[in-house]
Amino acid sequence: MKAHITPGGFDFATEAGATLLQSAEAAGIELPSSCRNGTCRTCICQLAAGEIRYRIEWPGVSADEKAEGWILPCVAEPLGDVTLDVPHAFTVF
């Protein structure tokens, strides 16, 4: 599976059992993050395409935000290829 980050145009492989944040970091792509447990909302971004599942029962997004496509990549695992809208993403390599 793979993930695509817009508007930066970054692509990375997602690892089975890893969150989107963990897979991005393994590929040298920095996404905004802080708590890594789904509460601080620093990493909140739009899921433009694809599906995810959460590692925790109710992450720090409201039902309305979920319906609008907002996700927390620090606790989200992709279920297939995904596209995320993360304006502040950058590469570290």
C-alpha positions in Angstrom: 0.0 0.0 0.0 1.1 3.6 -0.5 0.2 7.1 0.7 0.3 10.3 -1.3 0.7 13.7 0.4 -0.7 16.8 -1.2 0.2 19.6 -1.9 3.8 18.6 -1.5 3.6 15.6 -3.9 5.3 13.2 -1.5 4.7 9.4 -1.8 5.6 6.7 0.7 5.0 3.0 1.4 2.7 2.3 4.3 3.7 -0.5 6.6 1.3 -3.2 7.9 0.4 -2.5 11.5 2.0 1.0 11.4 0.1 4.3 11.6 0.3 6.8 8.8 2.5 9.0 10.9 4.9 6.1 11.6 5.1 5.1 7.9 5.7 8.7 6.8 8.5 9.1 9.3 10.1 5.9 8.2 10.1 7.3 4.7 11.7 10.6 5.8 8.5 12.7 5.6 7.7 14.9 8.5 4.0 15.5 9.3 3.0 17.8 12.1 2.7 15.8 15.3 3.0 16.1 19.1 1.2 13.7 21.4 1.0 10.6 19.1 -2.0 9.3 20.9 -5.0 11.0 19.2 -5.7 13.8 21.7 -3.7 17.0 20.9 -4.9 17.3 17.2 -1.5 18.7 16.0 -1.5 16.1 13.2 -5.1 16.6 12.0 -5.4 16.6 8.2 -7.9 15.8 5.5 -8.2 12.3 4.0 -8.7 13.1 0.4 -8.9 9.5 -0.8 -8.9 6.0 0.7 -9.9 4.5 4.0 -8.4 4.3 7.4 -9.1 2.6 10.7 -8.2 4.0 14.1 -6.1 2.2 16.7 -8.2 3.8 19.5 -12.0 3.8 19.9 -12.7 7.5 19.7 -9.8 9.8 18.6 -9.9 13.5 19.1 -12.1 14.4 16.1 -15.8 15.1 16.3 -18.4 13.2 14.3 -18.9 16.3 12.1 -15.1 16.4 11.4 -15.0 12.7 10.6 -17.9 13.2 8.2 -15.9 16.0 6.5 -12.8 13.7 6.1 -10.6 15.0 8.9 -8.3 12.3 10.4 -5.5 12.0 12.9 -2.6 10.1 11.2 -0.9 9.5 14.5 -3.5 6.8 15.4 -4.8 6.0 11.9 -3.8 2.9 9.9 -4.6 2.8 6.2 -6.8 0.1 4.8 -5.4 0.6 1.3 -3.8 3.4 -0.7 -4.6 6.8 0.7 -4.2 10.5 -0.2 -3.7 13.0 2.6 -3.9 16.8 2.4 -1.1 18.0 4.7 0.1 21.5 3.7 2.9 21.5 6.3 4.5 18.2 5.4 8.2 18.2 4.4 11.0 15.7 3.7 14.0 15.3 5.9 16.2 13.4 3.5 
